[in-house]
Amino acid sequence: MTAQNPPGLRPLAGKDPTILVLGSFPSIISLEKGEYYANPRNSFWRIMDVLFGVDSNLPYERRVEILLERGIVLWDVISVCSREGSSDSSIRDAVPNDITGFIRQNPTIKCIVLNGAAGAGMWFKRICGELPDYPGIAVLTLLSTSPANASYSFDEKVSRWRSIVEFAKN
């Protein structure tokens, strides 16, 4: 049976953000903790450590603070949904976040990063299409940091995610 999930997490954004990282919808662990990428097996924070020096052992609030300083926003494509477990493939009744409105309110966004093709990438295309109204924004679909994406090594994921560094604030 598919369960109704609580609403997703609010966007974490600082002043004049340049990179919008979108997941599909938070995992059960993330929802319980109220933290993005809270599953210790998810490689997101370890990748941010390699790319931006965000020590994955720091308290969550400090990790987020460093990302915000670099102009990175964390959010999800979906606001609320029904889903069994944490699998993107079981998402039903998805209600989208207002990504287009967020971009209008944050004209400094230069890059949208979709965390995984089958999750965030698929839902983003269903909801937002190709963002024809924002031709100056790069939309990158990168390897999912989810532990379910075990067919790629950590090094392969880091290599692909390295493409966002050029869009970050110095």
C-alpha positions as CSV (number, residue, x, y, z in Angstrom):
1,M,0.0,0.0,0.0
2,T,1.3,3.5,-0.9
3,A,1.5,5.8,2.1
4,Q,0.9,9.6,2.1
5,N,4.2,11.2,3.1
6,P,4.5,14.4,5.2
7,P,5.3,17.5,3.2
8,G,8.9,17.7,2.0
9,L,11.6,20.0,3.3
10,R,11.7,23.8,2.7
11,P,14.3,25.1,0.3
12,L,17.6,26.0,1.9
13,A,18.8,29.2,0.2
14,G,21.1,32.0,1.0
15,K,21.5,35.5,-0.5
16,D,22.0,35.6,-4.3
17,P,22.2,31.8,-4.9
18,T,23.8,30.5,-8.1
19,I,23.2,26.7,-8.0
20,L,19.8,25.0,-7.4
21,V,20.3,21.4,-6.4
22,L,17.1,19.4,-6.8
23,G,16.3,16.0,-5.5
24,S,13.0,14.3,-6.2
25,F,11.6,14.0,-2.7
26,P,13.3,13.4,0.7
27,S,14.0,9.9,1.9
28,I,12.2,8.6,5.0
29,I,15.4,9.2,7.0
30,S,15.6,12.8,5.7
31,L,12.0,13.5,6.5
32,E,12.4,12.1,10.0
33,K,15.5,14.1,10.7
34,G,14.4,17.2,8.8
35,E,17.7,17.2,6.9
36,Y,18.6,17.0,3.2
37,Y,20.5,13.8,2.4
38,A,20.4,12.5,5.9
39,N,20.9,8.8,5.0
40,P,24.6,8.2,5.9
41,R,24.9,5.9,2.8
42,N,23.9,8.8,0.5
43,S,27.1,10.2,-1.0
44,F,25.9,13.8,-1.4
45,W,27.7,15.3,1.6
46,R,30.9,13.3,0.9
47,I,30.8,14.8,-2.7
48,M,30.3,18.3,-1.3
49,D,33.3,17.6,1.0
50,V,35.5,16.8,-2.1
51,L,34.2,19.7,-4.2
52,F,33.7,22.5,-1.7
53,G,35.5,21.4,1.5
54,V,32.2,20.8,3.4
55,D,33.4,18.3,6.0
56,S,30.7,15.6,6.1
57,N,31.4,15.2,9.8
58,L,30.4,18.8,10.7
59,P,27.0,19.3,12.2
60,Y,24.3,19.6,9.6
61,E,23.6,23.3,10.3
62,R,27.3,24.1,9.6
63,R,27.4,22.0,6.4
64,V,24.3,23.9,5.1
65,E,25.9,27.2,6.1
66,I,29.0,26.5,4.0
67,L,26.9,25.5,1.0
68,L,24.8,28.6,1.3
69,E,28.0,30.7,1.3
70,R,29.0,29.0,-1.9
71,G,25.6,29.9,-3.5
72,I,24.1,26.4,-3.4
73,V,20.4,25.9,-2.7
74,L,19.0,22.5,-1.6
75,W,15.4,21.7,-2.5
76,D,13.3,19.0,-4.2
77,V,11.1,18.9,-7.3
78,I,8.2,17.4,-5.4
79,S,6.5,19.1,-2.4
80,V,4.3,16.2,-1.3
81,C,3.5,12.8,-2.6
82,S,2.4,9.2,-1.8
83,R,5.2,6.7,-1.7
84,E,6.0,3.3,-0.3
85,G,9.5,3.5,1.4
86,S,12.0,5.9,-0.1
87,S,12.1,4.7,-3.7
88,D,11.6,7.3,-6.4
89,S,9.9,4.6,-8.6
90,S,7.1,4.3,-6.1
91,I,6.2,8.0,-6.0
92,R,2.5,8.6,-6.7
93,D,0.2,11.7,-6.5
94,A,3.1,14.1,-6.8
95,V,2.5,17.8,-6.0
96,P,5.3,19.9,-7.4
97,N,7.2,22.7,-5.7
98,D,7.1,26.1,-7.4
99,I,10.5,25.9,-9.0
100,T,9.7,28.4,-11.7
101,G,8.5,30.9,-9.1
102,F,11.7,30.3,-7.0
103,I,13.8,31.0,-10.1
104,R,11.9,34.2,-10.8
105,Q,12.5,35.3,-7.2
106,N,16.2,34.3,-7.5
107,P,17.5,35.6,-10.8
108,T,21.1,34.9,-9.8
109,I,20.5,31.1,-10.4
110,K,22.9,30.1,-13.1
111,C,22.6,26.3,-12.9
112,I,20.0,23.7,-11.9
113,V,21.4,20.4,-10.8
114,L,19.1,17.4,-11.0
115,N,20.3,14.7,-8.6
116,G,19.7,11.6,-10.7
117,A,18.1,11.0,-14.1
118,A,15.4,8.6,-12.9
119,G,14.3,10.6,-9.9
120,A,14.8,14.4,-9.9
121,G,15.5,14.4,-13.7
122,M,12.4,12.6,-14.6
123,W,10.1,14.6,-12.3
124,F,11.7,17.9,-13.3
125,K,11.0,17.2,-17.0
126,R,7.4,16.1,-16.2
127,I,6.8,19.3,-14.2
128,C,9.0,22.0,-15.7
129,G,9.9,20.8,-19.1
130,E,13.2,22.3,-20.4
131,L,12.7,25.8,-18.8
132,P,12.3,27.6,-22.1
133,D,11.7,30.9,-20.3
134,Y,15.2,30.7,-18.7
135,P,17.7,30.1,-21.6
136,G,20.6,31.4,-19.5
137,I,20.4,28.7,-16.9
138,A,22.3,25.4,-17.4
139,V,20.3,22.3,-16.4
140,L,22.6,19.4,-15.5
141,T,21.4,15.9,-14.8
142,L,24.0,14.3,-12.7
143,L,24.5,10.8,-11.2
144,S,22.3,10.2,-8.3
145,T,24.0,10.4,-4.9
146,S,21.5,7.9,-3.5
147,P,22.8,4.6,-2.1
148,A,20.4,2.9,-4.5
149,N,22.6,4.1,-7.3
150,A,25.4,1.6,-6.6
151,S,26.3,0.9,-10.2
152,Y,28.7,3.9,-10.1
153,S,31.7,4.3,-7.8
154,F,32.1,7.3,-5.5
155,D,34.9,8.6,-7.7
156,E,32.7,8.4,-10.8
157,K,30.0,10.4,-9.0
158,V,32.5,13.0,-7.9
159,S,33.9,13.3,-11.4
160,R,30.4,14.0,-12.8
161,W,29.4,16.4,-10.0
162,R,32.7,18.4,-10.6
163,S,30.9,20.2,-13.4
164,I,29.0,22.4,-10.9
165,V,32.1,24.0,-9.3
166,E,32.3,26.6,-12.1
167,F,28.8,27.9,-11.1
168,A,29.6,28.3,-7.4
169,K,30.4,31.5,-5.6
170,N,34.1,31.9,-4.7
